[in-house]
Amino acid sequence: MARRDTAFQVEAKLMVAVEQRVAWQVLTDYDNLASFVPGMRSSRIVSAAGEPLLLEQKGESGFLLLKVPIEVVSRVDEAPLTTIRFRSVGGNLTSQTGEWALERHDHATRVGYRADIAPGFPLPPLIGPAIVGRDVRIMIESLAREMLRRADAKDRVRPAAGLPTLK
């Protein structure tokens, strides 16, 4: 992570032992993200069908007694199974742009995240980068756990005795 003036540049990559389709399904489960991403209170699509995808997310960031509400509306552009690009168009962030990138590697999927985030509120210079880094790490880890959970649930579905397992 790097800090430039009041903005943060964040990049993270990890390998998750799931099919690319499962990783994609988790990342694009917009209306349910808040159920498995800590700190996120709500996540919902606010655009009508056929319009550009607008995603509203609310949550909070912080450390100990310093808690800051986060609200962002993002324009989301998808390239199915490979890339999700986002750009803030509303909320209390001065700006936020970035992308999720998925890439198949053997029996796993490389999940990449990159974002430039400029909060619309002050963060203490000494702990601001640590807070942003912690929030991103928690988000990435919780998404990876959900990917693994869904892949495991899929693998646990077995046909009746004597029938082949379909994968």
C-alpha positions in Angstrom: 0.0 0.0 0.0 1.2 3.5 -0.8 -0.1 6.9 0.3 -0.2 9.9 -1.9 -1.4 13.1 -0.2 -4.8 12.1 1.2 -5.2 9.1 -1.2 -4.3 5.5 -0.7 -3.2 3.1 -3.4 -3.9 -0.5 -2.4 -3.0 -3.7 -4.2 -3.6 -7.3 -3.0 -3.3 -10.7 -4.7 -4.1 -14.2 -3.4 -4.6 -17.7 -4.7 -7.8 -19.3 -3.7 -8.4 -23.1 -4.3 -11.7 -22.6 -6.1 -12.9 -22.6 -9.7 -12.9 -19.1 -11.3 -16.7 -19.3 -11.6 -17.1 -19.7 -7.8 -14.8 -16.7 -7.2 -16.8 -14.7 -9.7 -20.1 -15.6 -8.1 -18.9 -14.4 -4.7 -17.5 -11.1 -6.0 -20.7 -10.4 -7.9 -23.1 -11.4 -5.2 -23.6 -7.7 -4.6 -26.9 -7.9 -2.6 -25.4 -10.3 -0.1 -21.8 -9.0 0.4 -22.7 -7.5 3.8 -23.6 -11.0 5.1 -20.0 -12.1 4.9 -17.8 -9.0 4.7 -17.2 -7.7 8.3 -17.8 -3.9 8.7 -20.2 -3.8 5.7 -23.7 -3.0 6.9 -25.4 -3.1 3.5 -24.7 -3.7 -0.2 -27.3 -3.4 -2.9 -27.8 -2.6 -6.5 -29.6 0.7 -6.9 -29.9 0.9 -10.7 -32.7 -0.4 -12.7 -32.4 -3.4 -15.0 -30.8 -2.4 -18.3 -29.1 0.7 -16.8 -25.4 0.8 -15.9 -24.8 -1.1 -12.7 -24.8 1.2 -9.6 -23.9 -0.4 -6.3 -24.5 1.3 -3.0 -22.5 0.1 0.0 -22.5 1.3 3.6 -20.3 0.3 6.5 -17.8 1.6 8.9 -14.0 1.7 9.1 -11.8 2.5 12.0 -9.8 1.2 14.9 -10.7 1.1 18.6 -12.6 4.3 19.4 -12.1 5.9 16.0 -15.0 4.8 13.8 -15.9 6.4 10.6 -19.1 5.7 8.6 -18.4 4.8 4.9 -21.0 5.3 2.2 -20.2 4.8 -1.4 -22.2 4.5 -4.7 -20.0 2.9 -7.4 -20.5 2.5 -11.1 -19.5 -1.1 -11.8 -18.4 -2.6 -15.2 -18.1 -6.3 -15.5 -16.1 -8.5 -18.0 -17.7 -11.8 -17.0 -15.4 -14.2 -15.1 -12.3 -12.0 -15.5 -12.7 -8.3 -14.4 -14.9 -6.1 -12.3 -14.0 -2.4 -12.5 -15.5 0.2 -10.2 -15.5 4.0 -9.8 -17.3 6.0 -7.1 -20.0 8.3 -8.3 -21.4 9.2 -4.9 -21.0 8.9 -1.1 -18.5 10.2 1.4 -15.3 9.1 -0.4 -13.7 11.9 -2.5 -12.9 9.2 -5.0 -12.4 5.5 -5.4 -11.4 3.6 -8.5 -10.2 0.1 -8.9 -10.7 -3.4 -10.1 -11.0 -7.0 -9.2 -9.2 -9.4 -11.6 -9.6 -13.2 -11.7 -7.2 -15.5 -13.4 -7.2 -19.3 -13.5 -4.0 -21.1 -12.3 -4.0 -24.9 -12.3 -6.6 -25.8 -9.7 -7.0 -22.4 -8.2 -7.9 -18.8 -9.0 -5.7 -15.8 -8.6 -7.8 -13.0 -7.2 -6.3 -9.5 -7.6 -7.6 -6.3 -6.1 -6.3 -2.8 -6.9 -7.9 0.5 -5.7 -7.1 4.1 -5.4 -9.1 5.4 -2.4 -9.4 9.1 -1.4 -11.5 9.4 1.8 -13.7 12.4 2.1 -12.9 12.7 5.8 -9.6 13.0 7.7 -7.7 10.0 8.8 -4.9 10.4 11.3 -1.6 10.3 9.3 0.1 7.8 11.6 -2.7 5.2 11.8 -4.7 6.0 8.6 -2.6 3.7 6.4 -2.9 0.9 9.0 -6.6 1.3 9.1 -7.0 1.2 5.3 -4.7 -1.8 5.0 -6.5 -3.7 7.8 -9.9 -3.0 6.2 -8.7 -4.3 2.8 -7.1 -7.4 4.4 -10.3 -8.2 6.3 -12.4 -7.8 3.1 -10.1 -9.9 1.0 -9.8 -12.7 3.6 -13.6 -12.8 4.2 -14.3 -13.0 0.4 -11.7 -15.8 0.1 -13.4 -17.7 3.0 -16.8 -17.3 1.4 -15.4 -18.6 -1.9 -14.0 -21.7 -0.1 -17.2 -22.2 1.8 -19.3 -22.2 -1.4 -16.8 -24.5 -3.2 -16.9 -26.9 -0.3 -20.7 -26.8 -0.1 -20.8 -27.6 -3.9 -18.3 -30.5 -3.4 -20.4 -32.0 -0.6 -23.4 -32.5 -2.8 -23.3 -36.1 -3.8 -25.7 -38.1 -6.0 -27.7 -41.1 -4.7 -25.8 -44.3 -4.3 -24.6 -45.9 -7.5 -24.7 -42.7 -9.6 -21.6 -40.9 -10.7 -20.5 -37.6 -9.1 -20.9 -34.7 -11.5 -18.4 -31.8 -11.4 
